[in-house]
């Protein structure tokens, strides 16, 4: 009987604690990532612009790169977040709440830079943009 009472008490305390503390994690992905083999090929082969377009398809973003040439970007988005919350009852109808949330949002992808004649100059992969335009 004592064991059943203890088990019940532990269960009640666990439920009460669970209603006051909250942990959360969120993650989402948007867009279809290029295969790692395709990204590795683009950086190792240093293709001209036409070869890159033929093999990788249309990029999501094309922009001038500060007088150096043209950047082609294949992008996909990753959002990850962690949260923590505490609620402490102060009276029957009042409580004190604290919430903290840390969210990171990165545009991941492949960035290839070409000169005005379409020759490969530079490339990178990973977090190529902090905020997508």
C-alpha positions in Angstrom: 0.0 0.0 0.0 2.8 2.4 0.9 4.4 1.7 -2.5 1.1 2.6 -4.3 0.8 5.9 -2.3 4.4 6.8 -3.1 4.0 6.0 -6.8 0.8 8.1 -6.9 2.6 11.0 -5.1 5.4 10.8 -7.6 3.0 10.8 -10.5 1.1 13.8 -9.1 4.3 15.8 -8.5 5.6 14.9 -12.0 2.3 16.2 -13.6 2.4 19.4 -11.5 6.0 20.0 -12.5 5.3 19.3 -16.2 2.6 21.9 -16.3 5.0 24.6 -15.0 8.2 23.9 -17.1 8.1 23.7 -20.9 11.0 22.9 -23.3 10.5 23.1 -27.1 12.5 22.6 -30.2 11.4 23.6 -33.7 12.9 22.9 -37.1 11.8 23.4 -40.6 13.2 23.1 -44.1 12.0 24.9 -47.2 13.2 24.2 -50.7 15.0 21.2 -52.2 18.7 21.1 -51.5 21.1 20.2 -54.3 22.7 16.8 -53.7 26.1 16.9 -52.0 27.7 15.3 -55.1 26.4 18.1 -57.3 27.7 20.8 -54.9 31.1 19.0 -54.7 31.3 18.8 -58.5 30.6 22.5 -58.9 33.3 23.5 -56.5 35.9 21.0 -57.7 35.3 21.1 -61.5 35.1 25.0 -61.6 32.7 24.8 -64.5 31.9 27.7 -66.8 28.5 29.3 -66.3 26.8 27.3 -69.1 28.1 23.9 -67.8 26.9 24.8 -64.3 23.4 25.7 -65.5 23.2 22.6 -67.7 24.1 20.3 -64.7 22.5 22.1 -61.8 19.5 23.7 -63.4 18.2 27.2 -62.8 19.4 29.0 -59.7 17.0 30.7 -57.3 18.8 33.9 -57.3 21.1 35.7 -59.8 22.8 39.0 -58.8 25.7 41.2 -59.6 28.7 40.8 -57.3 30.1 44.3 -56.6 31.9 44.7 -59.9 33.4 41.2 -59.8 30.9 39.5 -62.0 27.7 37.5 -61.6 26.7 35.3 -58.6 24.4 32.3 -59.1 22.8 31.0 -55.9 20.9 27.8 -55.4 19.2 28.2 -52.0 17.1 26.3 -49.5 16.1 27.5 -46.0 16.7 26.0 -42.6 15.1 27.3 -39.5 15.9 25.8 -36.1 14.8 27.0 -32.6 14.9 26.1 -29.0 12.6 27.4 -26.3 12.2 27.3 -22.6 9.4 28.5 -20.4 8.5 28.5 -16.7 5.2 29.4 -15.1 4.8 29.7 -11.4 1.4 30.0 -9.8 1.2 32.9 -7.4 -2.5 32.7 -6.5 -5.7 31.1 -7.8 -5.9 33.4 -10.8 -2.4 34.8 -11.2 1.0 33.3 -12.2 4.4 34.6 -13.1 5.8 33.5 -16.5 9.2 33.6 -18.0 9.9 32.5 -21.7 13.1 32.4 -23.7 13.4 31.5 -27.3 16.4 31.2 -29.6 15.8 30.8 -33.3 18.3 30.6 -36.1 17.3 31.2 -39.7 19.8 30.5 -42.5 19.6 30.4 -46.2 21.8 27.4 -47.1 23.0 26.7 -50.5 25.6 26.8 -53.2 27.1 30.1 -54.5 29.0 30.3 -57.7 30.7 33.5 -58.9 31.5 34.0 -62.6 33.2 36.8 -64.5 31.4 38.7 -67.3 32.5 36.1 -69.8 31.0 33.2 -67.8 34.3 31.9 -66.4 34.3 30.5 -62.9 35.9 32.7 -60.3 34.8 31.4 -56.9 32.3 29.3 -55.1 31.1 28.3 -51.7 28.5 26.2 -50.0 26.7 26.2 -46.7 25.3 29.4 -45.1 25.7 31.5 -48.2 23.2 34.1 -47.1 22.1 35.1 -43.6 18.8 36.6 -44.7 17.2 35.8 -48.0 16.1 38.8 -50.1 
